[in-house]
Amino acid sequence: MRRGFLARAARTYFIRMNRSAGMAPPVEVRHDVFTADIIENRLLLAALVSMLRIPHRSHLAKSEISRARRLFGGVQMLHFSSTAVPEIVFTRLNRHYQPAIALATLLLRSGSLDLGAGGARGCAFLIDMNNVFERFVRRALRTALRVDAARFPDRPPKIYLDEAGVVPVRPDLCLVDNRQVLWVGDVKYKRLPASAYLNADLYQLLAYALALDLPEGTLIYGDNEGVFAAEHVVVRNRKCLRVIALDLSVPRMKLLDQIASIAKCIPVTHRM
């Protein structure tokens, strides 16, 4: 059937050509223009250029970066400030860019140089360890719980502390089921003191537990002064505020084991 249809279409087309003295009738054509000068490549090029500005002790590393830069010959060189790096929307067409774009975005957003009055040239590479630690803990917990980003999102649902919906609360970690938050946590890239508490952090976690009407919440620290875990039960309302300090000096697998232990205490379904 398909071949017969194509044959008839081709025969009709050539008949029309013969009737018009050999001149082909207009044929509607739609095509895509492919170019290397797209926003994804511009971000990658800008990240490579920023890396070249940083002094390298390894000649091999500098050579590899220069070689990679030459691959972007047809791409426009743009400067992206650390606060104006565009967000890329990934689809099936550009999904293969995602790991490289994530690294390029981290590089471009981490470059900063603050000076007083006057002009000067310089380069810098800064990493917000609070952000890096938070993202690591979130993804490790997501893996340990075997849930996807929909249930353990990068950004929590809209939550407010007050009934008027004026004061928002934004916990770092939350487990969601059918738009209801089942568990809440916060990440702190700092040392848990020997007293096993920091007032401001506990107050913040308590606000999350109250706003979400949860019986408990968890604070995860990146270091400690001799105390790895503690629980604080709030008077009257009996909210349990758990405090856990990770040991970041251990090998990767042992660190993931620590996070897996935290995941075992997280309820993955509604509590009756």
Stockholm file with secondary structure:
# STOCKHOLM 1.0

chainA/1-272         MRRGFLARAARTYFIRMNRSAGMAPPVEVRHDVFTADIIENRLLLAALVSMLRIPHRSHLAKSEISRARRLFGGVQMLHFSSTAVPEIVFTRLNRHYQPAIALATLLLRSGSLDLGAGGARGCAFLIDMNNVFERFVRRALRTALRVDAARFPDRPPKIYLDEAGVVPVRPDLCLVDNRQVLWVGDVKYKRLPASAYLNADLYQLLAYALALDLPEGTLIYGDNEGVFAAEHVVVRNRKCLRVIALDLSVPRMKLLDQIASIAKCIPVTHRM
#=GR chainA/1-272 SS CHHHHHHHHHHHHHHHHHHTTTCCCCCCCCCCCCCSCSHHHHHHHHHHHHHHTSCCSCHHHHHHHHHHHHTTTTSCCCCCCTTCCCCCCCCTTTGGGHHHHHHHHHHHHTCCCCCCSSCCCCCCCCCCHHHHHHHHHHHHHHHHHTCCTTTSCSSCCCEESSTTSCSEECCSEEEEETTEEEEEEEEEEEEECTTSCCHHHHHHHHHHHHHHTCSEEEEEEEEESSCCEEEEECTTTCCEEEEEECCTTSCHHHHHHHHHHHHTTSCCSCCC
#=GC SS_cons         CHHHHHHHHHHHHHHHHHHTTTCCCCCCCCCCCCCSCSHHHHHHHHHHHHHHTSCCSCHHHHHHHHHHHHTTTTSCCCCCCTTCCCCCCCCTTTGGGHHHHHHHHHHHHTCCCCCCSSCCCCCCCCCCHHHHHHHHHHHHHHHHHTCCTTTSCSSCCCEESSTTSCSEECCSEEEEETTEEEEEEEEEEEEECTTSCCHHHHHHHHHHHHHHTCSEEEEEEEEESSCCEEEEECTTTCCEEEEEECCTTSCHHHHHHHHHHHHTTSCCSCCC
//
